[in-house]
Amino acid sequence: MIDIRLNSRRAIMRVSLIDRIQAQDFSEAVAPAAERLRARHGRIEFLILDVRRFHGWGAGGTFAAQIRFLRCFGRSVERVAVFGSRAWNGATPAIAALFVAAEVRSFAPGQGWLMRRWMRVRKRPG
């Protein structure tokens, strides 16, 4: 299951991955939400991946669907925050960096304040 929250004022997309995610989660929920945000702002300023309750990918090409999403929207994302356990924080930024040009940072539970502080700092153009 995936829970998506959009803040269209700043082009922020928070995607919470819950339990095992399925391929249709990306095609039916994540991609349309990202497209709405990109259509409105021309970009996605922040993509927050909340992996605190993530337990992996389901069968049927789910990981491939996630990679397709990153390939389609990766150039539109300016910064990615991975929020969750240390186990996912090590691998997820490395995987994301293969598909996005964005700055990717990891934040462990209890570091929400640090993530919010990082988000308040405006990225300098260029």
N, C-alpha and C positions, 0 to 999 in steps of 0.2 A: 504494500500500500504506500501511496505517496500523498503527502499533504503539501499543498502549495499556497504560499502567501505572497502577494504582490504589493509593493509600495510603489505605485506609479508616479508619485511625486519625485522620487529620486531614482527611479528605474532599478529597484531592488527586487530580487526574486529569491525567496527562501524556500528551499525544497527539503522537506523532512522525509527521509527514507525510513520506512517502518516495516519491521519484520523482513520477509522476503519480497523483493519487488519483481514485477512481471514486465514483459516486453510491452504490453498494451499500456502500462502506466506512462511510458514515454510518449507513445504515439497519440494516446487519447487525453492525456492531462498535461504533461510537462511541455511538450513541443507547442501545443496551442497557446499555453500561457506565456511561454517565452516569445512566441511570435507576436502576441498582443503587445507585450512590453516593448519589443524591438520596433514594431510598427509605430508606436506612440513616440518613442524617444530616439529611434535609430540605433540604439545600443542597449546593453544591460550593464549598468554601472557595477552592481554587485550580484554575484550568484553565491548564495550561502547554502552549502550542503550540510544539513544536520544529520549526522550518521550515528547519533547516540543510540538509536533503537534499530539500526540496520543489521540484518542477519544474513545478508547475501542476496544473490540473484536466483530467481526461479529458473525453471527449465524453458526450453523453447526460444533460445536466442535473446534472452534478457540482457546479458552483458553486451552483446552486439548492438542491441537497440540503444543502450546507453552510449556506446561509442558513436553510433550514427548521430545521436542528439548532439554530442560534443563536437563532431565534425561539422554539423549544420550550423550550430549557434556559437561555436567556440570563438570565432573572430569578432563576434558582437559583444563578448563579455570582457569587461575591463579588469575586474578583480574577482577572485574566487576565495571564499573562506570555507574551510572544512572544519566543522564543529563536531567533536565527538571524542571517542576513546582513543587512546594512544595507538592501539592496534590499527585502526583505520587511518589515523592521521599520518602514519608513516607511508602507507602505500597510495592513498588517494591523491595527494598532491603530485606524486611522481607520475601516476597514470594521467591525471588531468593535464599536466604540463606537456604531455605528448600531443595533445589535441587542441589546446588553447594557447593563445599568445598572452593571456592574462597573467598578472601576478597572482600566485597561489600561496596562501598561508594556512597553517593549521592552528587550531585552538582547542585545547582540552576542556572538558567540563570544569567549571570553576573559573574559566578564563573568558567568560562572556563579556565582562567589562573591557578586557583587552581587545576583543574583537570589535566591540562598539567604538572604542577609541580609534582603532585603525580605520574603521569605516568613516569616521568624522573627518579624517584628514583627506582633503581633496587631492586627487592625483594631478600632478602637473602635466600639462600638455607636452607632447613631443617625447 
